[in-house]
Amino acid sequence: MEKIVNELLKEELYYEKLENGLDVYFMPKKGFTKKYAVLATNYGSNDLEFIPIGESEPIRVNEGIAHFLEHKMFEQPDETDAFGKFSKWGANANAFTNFTTTAYLFTTTENFYDCLDHLFDYVQTPHFTDENVEKEKGIIAQEIKMYDDDPGWNVSFNAIKAMYVNHPVRVDIAGSVESVYKITKEELYKCYNTFYNPGNMALFVIGDLEPEELFDKVKQANKYDMAKMEEEITRIYPEEPTTVNQKEIITQAPISIPIFNIGFKDDKVNIKGRELLKYEVMTDILNEMLFRRGSEIYENLYMKGLINRSFGAGFTSQIDYAFTTVGGESKDPKQVKKVIFEYLDMYKKEGLDRATFERVKKSSIGNFIKYFDSLTFIANNFIFYKFKDINLLDYVEVIKEVTFEEVQQRLEEHLREDNCVISIVEPIDKENN
C-alpha cells in the first residue's frame, strides 16, 4: 500500500494495485460521518468497436450497449434488485454511464462494509437472460423517447453532432430505439467480460475509515473470477477530421424562448495526464474570464436583452476529443454569436486583461479547495481523472503553473470561427404547423 501526501491540500491518498489488476484508492476524511465509494470501469458509450479479450478480431456492438449493461447489472440471479439491499442498510446507491465511464456508487453513514461487499458482489455477478434482456429494452426505449422530448438535451447533443463527423461521441449515450432492440445477452456478456475486467477498473473510497481495515475488506470482497488483463484493451475509433461536421443545426420544440449552444471543437487531442489537465485548466480559466457573470461579454449581451441568467460556458475534455460550449436562452442566438466573435476578435488583437486573469486564477484555486469539503465531488472527479491518467490532487499545482501568455495563446488557438458551430432549438412556429 502506497501513501501519497499532498501538502498543499493537506490531504492523504492511499493506493494499491491488487493482484488481479484492480486499482484501489482511499482518501481518509477524519470527522466526516458520511462515507462514499465508487467502483468504475473505463468503459462508456464511445466504446463501440474493440477487440474482445481472448479474441483477435475486432467487433462492433450496438449503440447504447454500455448504458444497457449498467441497467442490467442491478438485476440479481435471484431476480431481486441490488438497490433493495442498499436501502435496507440505510445507503443511497446509484449508477451512471457517460461517453467514457460506467460507475456504480453508494453513500452511507452506517453499515459501510456491508454495502461495500454488496457493491462488489452485484458488479461481479452479471445475470443476463433472453427474458430479462428483452424486458429491459422497453424500459430503455421509453427513456430514450423521454430524452428525445427534452429541448435542453437536444440543443446540447445537436451541438456535438454538428462538431463531430465520425467520432462516436456524436452517438447518443443510450443509443437509439432501433439499436437497443438489437442487443442480445451474448453481446452483453462479451462487453462485460472485456470491459469489466478488474484491470480496466478502479475503486475509490473516501470517509472516516482506517486504511488497513479498508484494504483488507476490499481484498476479501473482490472475487472477480477473471484472468488478469495482460495488456490494454484494443479500442478502435474512426478517424476524425479537425473540421466540423456542419456549422448549424436548428430544430423546434414546445418552448417559449429559443435555447442555443455555441460549440468550439478542439484540435488539441490525443494527449493525457498532466498535459491534458493543463489544457483543461487553461481553457476553464479562459472561459471564466470571457463568459462569467460580470465579464464584458456577459454584461454587453445582458444589457442588450440578448441573454438571461441561464447563460454560461463549459469545457468538456477527454483523451481523444474536447470542446467548449457556450449556451443559454436568447431571443436571437445568432446575434449572441455575432457579439461574442466581435469581442473574441478584439481580445485577440488587443489582448486579454492580465488583472482579470490573476483574479480568476486565484478564484479557481479557492473554489477547488472549497469543493474538497464535498465527498461526492472528490470521488466522482477522482475517478474521471484517473481514467485520463490524471491525479486530481495535482489540480491546484497545475492552476498555479498556468501563465497569462498561455491563456492568451489558448484563446487564439481554440475559440475560432472555423471550428465553431451553433445549435438552436426554436419555439414551434404555430402558423406553419
Number of C-alpha atoms within 10 A of each C-alpha: 13 9 13 13 12 11 9 11 15 7 14 15 16 19 18 15 15 16 11 17 18 23 19 20 24 23 23 18 17 11 9 14 11 15 22 24 26 25 25 26 24 22 25 23 25 24 24 20 17 19 16 19 20 10 8 10 9 13 13 12 20 20 25 25 26 30 24 23 22 19 17 17 20 23 19 17 13 7 10 11 15 18 18 12 16 23 13 11 15 15 21 16 21 14 17 15 23 17 21 20 21 24 23 22 23 22 24 20 16 14 14 22 14 14 25 24 15 17 25 19 17 19 20 20 16 19 20 20 13 10 9 14 20 17 11 15 19 14 12 21 18 12 13 18 12 11 14 13 12 12 22 15 12 22 26 23 18 24 29 28 23 22 29 22 19 15 18 20 22 18 19 19 22 23 21 18 18 12 16 23 17 14 20 17 17 12 15 22 16 14 22 20 16 21 22 21 24 28 25 21 22 21 23 22 25 23 22 17 18 12 18 10 10 15 19 10 15 17 13 11 18 18 14 17 11 14 14 15 17 9 9 9 16 13 14 15 15 10 9 16 12 16 15 21 18 16 17 17 17 13 15 16 17 15 12 11 14 22 28 32 30 25 29 25 25 24 17 17 15 11 16 18 15 17 12 21 24 19 21 20 22 25 24 21 23 23 21 20 23 22 19 17 15 12 13 15 20 20 15 17 18 17 10 9 12 19 23 15 10 10 21 19 18 16 17 13 19 20 16 16 18 17 22 21 22 20 24 20 21 23 17 17 24 16 13 21 18 11 15 20 16 12 15 21 15 12 16 14 10 9 15 20 12 13 10 16 19 15 12 18 23 13 13 19 16 12 10 14 15 10 12 14 12 10 21 19 12 19 24 19 13 18 26 20 17 16 22 19 17 19 17 17 19 14 19 17 13 18 19 13 12 16 14 20 12 16 22 19 13 15 22 16 12 19 23 15 11 13 20 25 25 27 28 28 25 23 16 16 10 7 5 5 5
